[in-house]
Amino acid sequence: MMKLHEHQAKGVFAEAGIPTPSSQLATSVEEAVDAADSIGYPVAIKAQVHVGGRGKAGGIKLAEDEAEARSAADAILGMDLKGLTVESVLIEEAVDFTNELYVGVTMDRSAGKPVAMVSARGGVDIEEVAAEAPEAIVREHIDPAFGMHPYQARQAAFKAGLGEVATDVARVLSTLYDLWAAKDATSIEVNPLMVTADNEIIAADAVMNIDDDALFRHDDLEAMEDEAANDDLERKANQYGFDYVRLSGNVGIIGNGAGLVMTTLDIVDYYGGAPANFLDIGGGAKAERVANALDMVFSDENVDSIVFNIFGGITRGDEVAKGINEALEQFETIPKPVTVRLAGTNASEGREILNTELVTVEETLESAVQDAVENAEGTN
Amino acid sequence: MSVLVDDDTRVVVQGITGGEGSFHAQQMIEYGTNVVAGAVPGRGGETVHDVPVYDTLETATTEHDANAVVVFVPPAFAGDAMFEALDTDVDLVVSITEGVPQQDMARVYRRLGETDTRLIGPNCPGIITPGQAKLGILPGNIFESGNVGLVSRSGTLTYQVVDNLTQRGIGQSTAIGIGGDPIIGTDFIDALALFENDPATDAIVMCGEIGGEDEEAAASYIDKNVSTPVVGFIAGRTAPPGKRMGHAGAIVSGSGTGTAESKIAALDDAGVPVGDTPSAVADFVEETL
């Protein structure tokens, strides 16, 4: 799932005709101050990272003048927000609002169809609202064969008690659904959708997540992917085309198939280790892909040991073994100890190919994980 | 006995001339599956592994009186291929393709509701009745004919669990990979109902993972409707919220739904033992039998 940054999503919204505050992106304090001067005070200075509760964590500040803009930009740029470094800020006109609403469209997976949502209780964590007062969120399921009928958007807005602004909100919601469908979004949200004293409506925040599997038909969005990634390892994973998630432990994990890789993480935890990552090389991987996977995990400085767990269906054990050998033979000394477990298609051939001077070969999932956990502990 | 597929299943492979389609059609045939035809637009009149290929799926299924279709069509075209399959009168469609856009699948799912066809997948390894037929990419050699029904959201995890069972001499009646996507044709409850009604299935293994609420729904279904003993496994106990763990469907939402804890607790409440590891699952199955 590709998450657009707020400024990227707002660009998409503005193009579709949804009102957004005037804003500029800045990557340095000087740029930020210049942007604030040209927009006019007061401004909001907002960290562009994918972290829930940005505001509470200090990632959003208001500035009344140039001096405040300077100190706010200086404080936010480069700050660590829940493990992510802030590389850019959005400088935005501060909207004088009287009310904050919520609108969104997402896939209801249990119903197998999209659902549009409207609430008069925007501006706070909508999941908290959903938990405390589910009736405060009006839901309207949409038939994907027909799209959202205009009446559905109106009905949702009126049921949410939006009164005077209901038809305007309905128009925004219809546009959001059209964007959701046209851009292959998995979810799209405006929280808050601000209402001003003279009943103008403005999208003050923007969330847009795109289905990775549909990026092939959206060149414009695909071009945003690198910037949308949060760190260098995730960018590298995008380039290699791996499903990769970085975690906080020190046991690197490589495997084939999401369920088996998740299970390997769980078993690392079960034996007292801490997983450093999730990396799925997918089905049918050849030697080069295997070598790329090792390169990926070696380049994570948190990793102290690696476990390779392959159960071959369409993936062949001999190909995996060749890739592991090739990747490791280029080193004078192996950077981090590697434990390999091969099962399934051509596993015995693979075990014969593996260079046991470079890797430890284990027969079972459990013994391989235990070995890697011990190796990781030994380095601390 | 078995569920959904057996010696009498007559299979058309959609996309049989492609790399994956051709390779796995051959593997299916070698396993003993009755592959009667292939369908690829523009390739009608050719043969692949002695199987005749047709330009349209409808001709292939009609000419050969087929009752099942396996879809090996690239993701960009898989939605269209599933519509084509649902418009024939086969009983079973198995879609192996990984990476089908979610919105394409939402439209297929909507159409599925208007038909009597069973769809398995997409993004799944398929279905196998050991010794009789396999439709999909499961490695046949690890399976053994027996009395344990298996249903799983994940392919390689299925192989791991099956391997643990087979190595202890515990065979399988039928194994169904339902797929790791958020929207799938056959869910846990469908598969549990099939196994519950199969006299040859004496125990059921259900392998779930984080994301969605299908495992919780299955647990409450088991509590009310399933008398066959069930053993569970849930992958993703260590998955952090908000991160998609490979499968499009495997994600714990920010509000904490879809967690492994919630699924394990629901299964516990339904009296389903949940193994901490795949070999612990095999231990439970052994005790049950």
Interface residues (C-beta under 8 A of the other chain):
Chain A: M1 G52 M107 R109 S110 G112 K113 P114 E127 A130 A131 D143 P144 A145 A181 D184 T186 D211 D212 D213 A214 F216 R217 D243 V245 L247 G255 N256 G257 A258 G259 L260 V261 M262 T263 L265 D266 I267 V268 D269 Y270 P275 F278 D280 G283 G284 F311 G312 G313 I314 A343 G344 T345 T364 L365 E366
Chain B: E20 F23 H24 P75 A76 E98 G99 V100 P101 Q102 Q103 D104 A106 R107 Y109 R110 R111 P125 I137 L138 P139 I142 S152 R153 S154 G155 T156 L157 T158 Y159 Q160 D163 G180 P182 I183 C207 E209 I210 G212 E213 D214 A217 F233 A235 G236 R237 T238 A239 P240 G242 K243 R244 M245 G246 H247 A248 G249 A250 I251 S253 G254 S255 D276 T277 P278 S279
